[in-house]
Amino acid sequence: MRKYAFTFLTILCMVAMFYFSSQNGASSTAQAEFTLNFLKLILPNLKELNQVELLHILRKAAHFFMYFLMALFAYNSQKQGKKFSEKVLMTVLIVFLYACFDEYHQSFVYGRGSSFFDVLIDLAGGMTALFMLSMI
């Protein structure tokens, strides 16, 4: 049962990322600005910083966080008796391939582009999750 729950959560992350990367440039920017304005209510010191730079950081942090979550879920969705190294390798493969697919998909969306740098950020999020799992 646990395996199926984590498989569902992994797929849910993928669907959410596909949805977000399907938004055109204007919609994506509006959503990022809304999120940033909300964060400024909670953290008033953010108002003093450059909005363009904050939006860039927010977008990259979203990449990192979503792939961090996806890696946690993908790792835990695998068979219990499997070796740690096999589960890590499979999780890295899932994260990397989905990140590449998502960036490729995004290249067809109006006002958006693909970036291998984003794939690296995605991979860093996944690897951070795996590192934390290895420490447990």
Protein Blocks (a to p, Z undefined) as FASTA:
>chain_A
ZZmmmmmmmmmmmmmmmmmmmpcfklmmmmmmmmmmmmmmmmmmlmmpcfklmmmmmmmm
mmmmmmmmmmmmmmmmpcfklcfklmmmmmmmmmmmmmmmmmmmmmmpghiacdfklmmm
mmmmmmmmmmmmmmZZ
